[in-house]
Amino acid sequence: MKSKTFTFCSIALLALRIASSVHAQSLPSPINPTALTTQFTEAITLQSPSLQTKQIRLWIPIPSDSPQQRISQVSIHAPVPYRITQEKLYHNRMAYLVFDQPNQKPISIEVSWVVTRHSNPQYPAQWLSALVAAQLLRPDRLVPVGGSYAALAIQQTASASTPYDKAKDIFDYVTQHFEYDYTDTSPEYGQGDVAFVCSYKKGNCSDIHSVLVTLLRSLGIPAYIAFGFPLTGIPAPNPLPTEGMIGGYHCWVWANVPHKGWIPMDAADAIRWNDHGYPQMANKLFGALYLPRTAVDMSCGRDIVLSPPQKAGPLNYFIYPYAEADGKALPVHWQLQFKVLSSLVPAR
């Protein structure tokens, strides 16, 4: 039964791609602002699992400034004091709170910030530290480097003469050979397990971009995943939404290509734009990002050790609030709202 379901889904996706390609020429390109200023407000709730709990620790991702974004008006309302910390490797920022001897009443925290994003950032050559740059060529727990992946990367870039061309060939290979999992049916959905995704051939943005990072690193091109939040799905409505709720994260990839500098790429969304009949949008996502889908960069990297370190082991990624009760992971409920404060739309 499972194989029949997979076959049906594959046929349905093929039909979607064929139908989309027929209408592609008549579809206008969605508007991509050159600058976007958005206010985010996050409501966080957690609760002690028992009356015997001695301590709850909570880490909340807080976005940082970068060449592409500026963060302002950070506000944290909580029943206990907090401090802003950074983990040591990628310098992801967070608010750290401790609740001693909590009762079983719900604990509520509200966090808000304003972010201004630009579509064409100018990254300096030494944007990341030497320690981080070295890490961007090494494997992560679920993101291997070298071996059969290096062989595949070399095979797919055999005709490329420059690192830039090789990166583009890898991007094209991923967008052409992997499917986006719209129905969340993958048994390891969102884990970014490259070995599994290369066998299953589909996944979400985390899965697809893990493959992209593996292949780029296997060619000696430093690359990492950035995690953030989108304001809309694909295809994006016109006009774009100005406020609403966010259901989950999105992620994309940055690669440091020799003689070109830092280049963004979004293979997962390129697949989705192609599936919906917008090849003109898909083709732009090597070397550029679509701001409504990348409205804020919250964190980057994998295997994250928080600050102060958590007890339950490194996090596969750090995009949502994370809590521990006496050293064991504790569920955290969150709701994230957005409101667009300004949008600079390019002239047509």
N, C-alpha and C positions, 0 to 999 in steps of 0.2 A: 504493500500500500504506500509506503514511504517513497519508493522509486516512482510510482505513478504520480504521486503528488508533485514530486520534483520535476517530472517530465511536463506535467500540466503547467506548472509555474514557468518553466523555461519556454514553453510554447507561447504562453500568455505574454511573457516579456518580449519575445521575438515579435509577436504581433504588435505590441505597443511600439517597439522601435520602428517597425515598418510603417505603421500608421503615422508615427511622429515625423518620419523622414519625408512623407508625402506632403505634409503641411508645413514643413520647416521654413520654406522660402516665404510663406505668407505671414509668419509670426514676427512681430517687431521685437527688438531686443529690450528686455526689462531695464528699467532705469537703475544705474549704479552710481550712487552719490560719490563725489570726490572727497567729501568730508561729512561726518555724521557725529552728532553729539546726542548722547542718550543718557537718561537717568535710570538706574537700576535700583530696585528696592526688594530686598530679600527678607522674608519672614521665616524664622527658624524655630522649630519646636522639638524638644526632646524630653524624655521622661526616664527617671530611674527605674531599672528593671525590678528592684525589690527594696524593701525597707532596710536590708542589710548592706546595701551599697555604701561604701565609704567615700568614694570620690568619682566624679565624672569630669573628664577632660574633653574640651571641644576645640577643634581647629576649624576656622572659617577662611576659605580662600579670599584674598583681597587682591585685586589687580594692581599691577605696577606700571609706572611710566616706561615707555620705550620709544624708539624713533617713530613708531606708527601711532602711538596713542598717548594721551595725557589724562591722568586721573586727578579728579578734584572732588571736593565736598564729601569726603569719606565720613560717614557717621555710623556709630555703633551704639545701640541702646541695649543694655544688658543689666541683669540684676546683680552682677558681680563685676569687679574690675577686670580689665583685659589689657593685654600688651600685644603690640605688633612685632612679629618675628619674621625671619627669612630662613628657609632651609639652605644648607651649605652648598649644594651642587649647582642647582639651576637658579637659586636666589628667588624662588617663588615666595610670595609674601602671604602672610596669614595673620588673623587675629586669634590669640590663644586665651582661653578662659578655663578656670577651674572652679568646680562646684563641690565643696566639701560637705560631707554628711547630708546629701540631698534627700528630701522626702519624695514621695511619689506623685507630687503635684507637677503638672507640665511646666517646663521651663521655656520661656519665650525670649527670643532675641531678634532685633531688627537691624539690618545692615543696609546702607545705601551708599551709592557713589555715582559720580557723573564721569563719563568717558567721552573724549573727542578722538575719533579715529580718522586717519587720512589714508587714501587709497594708494598713494605712491610715496612711501617713506624712504628716506635716505639713511641707510644703515652704514655706520662707519666700519672700516675694515676690521678693527679690533672690537667688534660689538660685544662679544662674549669673552670671558676669561680663558686663559690657556687651559685651565683644568676642565672647563665645560667643553671647549673645542675638542680636547682629546676624548672626552666622553662621547662626543657625537660621532665618533668612528668605531666605538666599541659596541658589543651586543648588550641588549637589555634581557631581562629574564625570558620574555616571550618574543623578543625581536632579535633573531640570530644574525650573524654577519659571517661572510666567507663560505667556504665549502661549496655545496651545490648551488647556493644562492649567488655566489660570485660567478660560478660557471654560467648560470642563467643570465646574469646581468651582462657578462662579457658577450654572450651569444646575441643578446638583444641589441647590443650597441656596436656590433662588428663593423658596420659601415660608417659610424660616427668618427669624426676627426678631432673634435674638441670636447672638453668636459661639458660645455653647455649643450652641445648636440647629444652627448650621451645622456645627460639628465633629461632632455626632451624625449629621447627614445624610450627611456625607462618610464616616464610619465605616460607616453602613448601606449606602451605595452600594458601597463596596469589598467588604463581606462578601457582598453579593448578586450582584455582577457578576464576581467572580474565584473561581477554583477553587484548591484546594490540590493541589499536584503530589505525590501519594503515591508515584508510581513513579519519580521523579527523571528523567523523560524530557525535560524542557525542555532545549534545547541551550545555554541560558545560565542553568541552574539555580543559584540562590543569588547571582547577581551583582548583583542589585538594579538592573538596567538598566530604568528606567521605560518608555522608549519601546518596548522589546521586550516587556515584561510587559503593557503596555496593548494590544499587538497579539495576543499569545499567550493572554492572559486566564487564566493560571495560573502558579503558582510556589511557592516555599517561603516561610517567614516573612520572609526578607530581601527577596524580590521583592515580596510583597504589601505589606509595610510601607513599602517605598520609594515605592510608588504613594500610600499614605496620607500620607506626609510631603510628597510633591510637591503634592498637592491642598490640604493644610492650609496649607503655606507660600504657595501661590498665592492663598489668601484672606487672607494677612497674619497667620496664626496660627503663631507659632514652634513648631517640632516637631523632634524628633530620634529616632533609633533607639538603643535600648540593647541591648547584646549580653550574654548570660549563659548559664547552663546549667540545664537541667531535670533533675528527678529521676525523671520518669516520662513516658510518652507519653499519648496520648488514644485511648480513654477511660482515665482513671486507675483503677488497681485500688483496692479497698477491702478490707483496710487498705492504706495507702500503703507503698511499700518503705522500709525503714530503712537499707539499704546496697546498693551495686551499682556498676556501671561506667556511665560516661556516654559515649554514642556521638557526640554532636555538640552544637552550640549551639542556643539558641533566641533570638529577639529580639522586642522589643515597642516601643511608641512612647510618648513623653511629649510633650504639647502644653501650651503656656502659654496658656490661654483667658482672655481679659479678663473680670474680675469673678468668675472661678472659680478661678484659679490653675493649678497644674500638675495635669494630668489624665492618668493612664495609660490606654492602650488596646491591645488585642491582637486585631486583626482576623483574623490568620491562625488563631489558636486558636479564635476565634468560628466561623470557617468549619468547622474540624475538629469542634468540639463539635456544631454543627448537623448535619454529615454523619453523626455517630454517634448522633443522636437525643436530644441534650441541649440543647434551645433555652434552657432555664432557666439553663444555664451560659454559653452564648453571649451571652445578654442582659446578663450581669453584667460582660462584659469591656470595656465602655466606662465608664471611671471607676474600674476596679478591676483587679487582677491575680490570677491563680491561683498562689499561692506555690509549689506543687510544680513548676510549669512555669517559674518565675522565681526559682529558689532562690538565685541570686547574680547580681548585676550586675557584669560584668567590665570593660566599657568602653562608650563611646558614640561616635557620629559615624562619618563616612566620610572618605576621603582623608587618612589619618592619617600624619603625619610623626613618627617616633619620636624619642626622646631618649636618646643623641645621634642625629642623623638617619641613616637608612639610605641606601644608595647607589642601590638599584634602583627608587626612586620611591615615592610615597605608597601606603599600603595601603588597599584598599577597605574593610576593617574589621580590627580588632585584637582577636581573641578567642583565637587559638592562638599558641603560641610561634613566633617568626619569627627566622630566622638567615640570615646572608650569609657566603660564603666568598670573600674577596678582592673584595668588592663585588657578588657575584652571589648571588641567592636560593638558599638551600640547604634541601633537605627536612629536616623535623624530625618525628620520631616521638614521639607523646605518648599516654599513657594516664591517664585521670582517674577516680578512685574517689571515692565519697561515703559518708558515714555520718551519719545523722540523730542528733543528740545530744539534742534535745528538740523537741517539737511541741505548741503550745497550740491545742487544738481547741475551736471555739466550741460553746456549749451548744445543743442542738436542742430 
